[in-house]
Amino acid sequence: MRKIRNPFLEMGDKHNYNCFGCSPFNEIGLQLDFWEDGDELLAKWQPRTSLEGWMGILHGGIQATLLDELAGWIVLVKMKTAGVTAAMNIEYLKPLTISKGEITVRGKLISTEKRLAKIECSLFDNDGIEYAKAQLSYFHFPENIAKTKYHYPGIEAFYE
């Protein structure tokens, strides 16, 4: 397993990089870090009670954000470009109790067709039990457009 470097940390100051999913400067955000494990990407995250929906249960919108953020990083790292969510279909398998502790988000690129990538991501607890899964479609840009319009730094920026 290999740590993915966050190159956006160097692309300005903390006031310009405020992504809810991955910026460490967003104090109310998820502040995700990512690892590459073969053809998968993953993130580990500790849920907070401030992000619950029903008492003790991680809000479904936060679960969706975790899945979507990982898919976005799959486009950055595995497809070597930037993209935006075109569609997301989530299946909540069971309530994800915050007291279960650390959550692992795993996902991989399934296929590409023209400008759409198909990605699958899942949420797991510490025991490896799956709580939610999503099938996502991402519209991905040609690399030159990703670099000029969407601040894509190039694949080499994600590795030491």
C-alpha positions as CSV (number, residue, x, y, z in Angstrom):
1,M,0.0,0.0,0.0
2,R,1.3,3.4,-1.0
3,K,0.4,6.9,0.4
4,I,-1.0,9.3,-2.1
5,R,0.5,12.7,-1.8
6,N,-2.0,15.7,-1.7
7,P,-0.5,18.1,-4.2
8,F,-3.2,20.7,-3.7
9,L,-1.6,21.6,-0.4
10,E,1.1,23.4,-2.4
11,M,-1.2,25.2,-4.8
12,G,-1.9,28.3,-2.8
13,D,-2.7,29.1,0.7
14,K,-5.2,27.6,3.0
15,H,-7.8,30.2,2.0
16,N,-7.8,28.9,-1.6
17,Y,-7.9,25.2,-0.9
18,N,-11.1,24.5,1.2
19,C,-12.4,21.2,-0.2
20,F,-14.9,19.7,2.2
21,G,-13.6,16.2,1.4
22,C,-9.9,16.5,1.4
23,S,-8.6,19.9,2.6
24,P,-6.9,19.7,6.0
25,F,-7.6,23.5,6.2
26,N,-11.4,23.0,6.3
27,E,-12.0,22.5,10.0
28,I,-15.6,21.3,9.5
29,G,-14.6,19.1,6.5
30,L,-13.6,15.4,6.3
31,Q,-9.9,16.0,5.8
32,L,-9.3,12.7,4.0
33,D,-6.0,11.2,3.1
34,F,-5.6,8.6,0.4
35,W,-3.7,5.4,-0.2
36,E,-3.2,3.2,-3.3
37,D,-3.7,-0.5,-2.8
38,G,-3.2,-2.2,-6.2
39,D,-6.0,-1.2,-8.5
40,E,-8.0,0.3,-5.5
41,L,-7.8,3.6,-3.7
42,L,-8.8,3.9,-0.1
43,A,-9.2,6.4,2.8
44,K,-9.6,5.8,6.5
45,W,-11.7,8.2,8.5
46,Q,-12.8,8.6,12.0
47,P,-16.5,9.7,12.2
48,R,-17.5,12.6,14.5
49,T,-20.8,12.9,16.4
50,S,-21.2,16.4,14.9
51,L,-21.9,14.6,11.6
52,E,-24.6,12.2,12.7
53,G,-28.1,12.1,11.3
54,W,-30.3,10.0,13.5
55,M,-28.9,9.6,17.0
56,G,-25.6,7.8,16.8
57,I,-25.8,7.1,13.1
58,L,-23.5,8.7,10.5
59,H,-25.6,11.0,8.3
60,G,-26.3,9.5,4.9
61,G,-25.2,12.7,3.1
62,I,-21.8,12.4,4.8
63,Q,-21.6,8.7,3.7
64,A,-22.4,9.9,0.1
65,T,-19.7,12.6,0.4
66,L,-17.1,10.0,1.5
67,L,-17.9,7.8,-1.5
68,D,-18.0,10.6,-3.9
69,E,-14.7,12.1,-2.7
70,L,-12.9,8.8,-3.1
71,A,-14.3,8.5,-6.6
72,G,-12.9,11.9,-7.5
73,W,-9.5,10.9,-6.3
74,I,-9.7,7.7,-8.3
75,V,-10.2,9.9,-11.4
76,L,-7.2,12.1,-10.4
77,V,-4.8,9.2,-9.7
78,K,-6.0,6.2,-11.7
79,M,-7.2,8.1,-14.8
80,K,-4.5,10.9,-14.5
81,T,-6.9,13.7,-15.1
82,A,-9.7,15.7,-13.3
83,G,-13.4,15.1,-13.5
84,V,-16.8,15.8,-12.0
85,T,-19.6,13.6,-10.8
86,A,-22.2,12.9,-13.5
87,A,-24.3,10.4,-11.5
88,M,-24.2,8.5,-8.2
89,N,-26.4,5.6,-7.1
90,I,-26.0,4.7,-3.4
91,E,-27.2,1.6,-1.6
92,Y,-27.3,2.0,2.2
93,L,-26.9,-1.6,3.4
94,K,-27.4,-0.9,7.2
95,P,-27.1,2.0,9.6
96,L,-23.5,3.0,10.2
97,T,-23.1,3.6,13.9
98,I,-20.6,6.3,14.8
99,S,-19.4,4.4,17.8
100,K,-18.1,1.6,15.5
101,G,-15.0,3.8,15.1
102,E,-12.8,4.2,12.0
103,I,-14.4,3.8,8.6
104,T,-12.5,2.6,5.5
105,V,-13.7,3.9,2.1
106,R,-12.5,1.7,-0.8
107,G,-13.1,2.0,-4.5
108,K,-11.8,1.3,-8.0
109,L,-12.3,2.3,-11.6
110,I,-14.5,-0.3,-13.4
111,S,-14.6,1.0,-16.9
112,T,-14.4,4.0,-19.2
113,E,-16.5,4.8,-22.2
114,K,-15.9,8.0,-24.1
115,R,-15.8,10.7,-21.4
116,L,-17.6,8.8,-18.7
117,A,-15.8,6.6,-16.1
118,K,-17.7,4.0,-14.1
119,I,-16.4,3.7,-10.5
120,E,-17.5,1.6,-7.6
121,C,-16.9,2.6,-3.9
122,S,-17.9,1.1,-0.5
123,L,-17.8,2.0,3.2
124,F,-16.5,-0.6,5.7
125,D,-16.2,-0.6,9.5
126,N,-13.1,-1.9,11.4
127,D,-14.5,-5.5,11.1
128,G,-14.6,-5.3,7.3
129,I,-18.4,-5.2,7.2
130,E,-19.8,-3.2,4.3
131,Y,-22.4,-0.5,5.2
132,A,-22.9,1.4,2.0
133,K,-21.8,1.1,-1.7
134,A,-22.1,3.4,-4.7
135,Q,-21.8,3.2,-8.4
136,L,-20.6,6.5,-9.8
137,S,-20.3,7.9,-13.2
138,Y,-17.6,10.6,-13.6
139,F,-17.3,12.9,-16.5
140,H,-13.5,13.2,-17.1
141,F,-11.7,15.9,-18.9
142,P,-8.8,15.6,-21.4
143,E,-5.6,16.1,-19.4
144,N,-4.7,19.5,-21.0
145,I,-8.2,20.9,-20.0
146,A,-7.8,19.4,-16.5
147,K,-4.5,21.2,-16.1
148,T,-5.5,24.6,-17.5
149,K,-9.0,24.9,-16.1
150,Y,-9.2,22.6,-13.1
151,H,-5.7,22.8,-11.5
152,Y,-4.8,19.2,-12.2
153,P,-1.0,19.1,-11.3
154,G,-0.1,16.0,-13.3
155,I,0.2,12.4,-12.1
156,E,3.8,12.8,-10.9
157,A,2.6,15.3,-8.2
158,F,0.7,12.5,-6.3
159,Y,3.7,10.4,-5.6
160,E,7.0,11.1,-3.6
